[in-house]
């Protein structure tokens, strides 16, 4: 019982490096796009339409705010040709990384 308790405590305190956070984000995107020819489907509330997105770049910088970590990314809408800046946020929940949100920040023609 003591071993299990100690293992749980150390896992909750786990700090992830920027590289581990980036790897998790890339893995999540890969998982979400594997059945759609490498495209990510994301609903754009402002434009009121589903976007068919292709990853252009995941920025190396990881911003940290408590248990939340985020990176900026650029995606291209394969239907309209627009370039979207999207923030990808993950959280450290109980020592495990979980996707928190994908938020469209900017759309450029």
Secondary structure, 3 states (H helix, E strand, C coil): CHHHHHHHHHHHCCCCCHHHHHHHHHHHHHHHHCCCCCCEEEEECCCCEEEEEEEEEECCCCEEECCEEEEEEEEEECCCCCEEEEEEEEEEECCEEEEEEEEEEEEEC
